[in-house]
Amino acid sequence: LLTSLPAYTFGWENKTINGNNYNYHSGSAATFGCFTKIDRPNNFEVIVLETFADGGALTDIQLIADFLLKKYSNH
């Protein structure tokens, strides 16, 4: 379902970064933000939520998600 189209499917982005396949989704309702990243080959997911949503805050939670993936997945 998440990869039926190569780049974007049902709100999920699909990317290959350094040979690893990821699905991710981010969004906000102006009062909170969420970033979800799925590392498919390693069967590992990260979800980061915040209670403040602006462009900088959404960038920050993406960095936190990447940090957690590197720390706890098999990379």
C-alpha positions as CSV (number, residue, x, y, z in Angstrom):
1,L,0.0,0.0,0.0
2,L,2.7,2.5,0.9
3,T,4.8,1.8,-2.2
4,S,2.2,1.4,-4.9
5,L,3.5,4.6,-6.5
6,P,7.2,5.2,-6.6
7,A,7.5,8.6,-4.9
8,Y,4.3,9.4,-3.0
9,T,1.3,7.2,-2.1
10,F,-1.7,7.9,0.1
11,G,0.1,10.7,2.0
12,W,3.4,8.8,2.4
13,E,6.7,9.7,0.8
14,N,8.9,6.9,-0.5
15,K,12.6,7.5,-0.6
16,T,15.8,5.5,-0.9
17,I,18.6,7.1,1.1
18,N,22.1,5.5,1.1
19,G,20.6,2.3,-0.2
20,N,17.9,2.0,2.5
21,N,14.2,2.3,1.7
22,Y,12.1,4.6,3.9
23,N,8.4,5.7,4.0
24,Y,7.6,8.9,5.9
25,H,4.8,11.2,6.7
26,S,4.8,14.6,8.4
27,G,2.1,17.0,9.2
28,S,0.5,19.4,11.6
29,A,-2.8,20.9,12.5
30,A,-1.3,24.3,13.4
31,T,-1.2,23.3,17.1
32,F,0.9,20.1,17.1
33,G,3.2,18.3,14.7
34,C,4.0,14.7,13.9
35,F,6.7,13.0,11.9
36,T,6.7,9.2,11.2
37,K,9.5,7.4,9.4
38,I,9.5,3.7,8.6
39,D,12.8,1.8,7.9
40,R,11.3,-1.1,5.9
41,P,14.3,-3.3,5.6
42,N,15.1,-3.2,9.3
43,N,11.4,-3.4,10.4
44,F,11.8,-0.3,12.5
45,E,9.5,2.7,12.9
46,V,9.9,6.1,14.6
47,I,7.0,8.5,15.5
48,V,7.8,11.9,17.0
49,L,5.1,14.2,18.2
50,E,5.3,17.8,19.4
51,T,2.9,20.3,20.9
52,F,4.2,23.3,18.8
53,A,4.1,23.3,15.0
54,D,5.9,25.7,12.8
55,G,8.5,25.2,10.0
56,G,11.4,25.0,12.4
57,A,9.7,22.7,14.8
58,L,8.8,20.2,12.1
59,T,12.4,20.2,10.9
60,D,13.6,19.5,14.4
61,I,11.3,16.5,14.9
62,Q,12.6,15.1,11.6
63,L,16.1,15.4,13.0
64,I,15.1,13.7,16.2
65,A,13.5,10.8,14.2
66,D,16.7,10.4,12.1
67,F,18.8,10.3,15.3
68,L,16.5,7.7,16.9
69,L,16.7,5.5,13.7
70,K,20.5,5.6,13.7
71,K,20.7,4.9,17.4
72,Y,18.2,2.0,17.6
73,S,17.9,0.4,14.1
74,N,20.4,-2.0,12.5
75,H,22.3,0.8,10.5
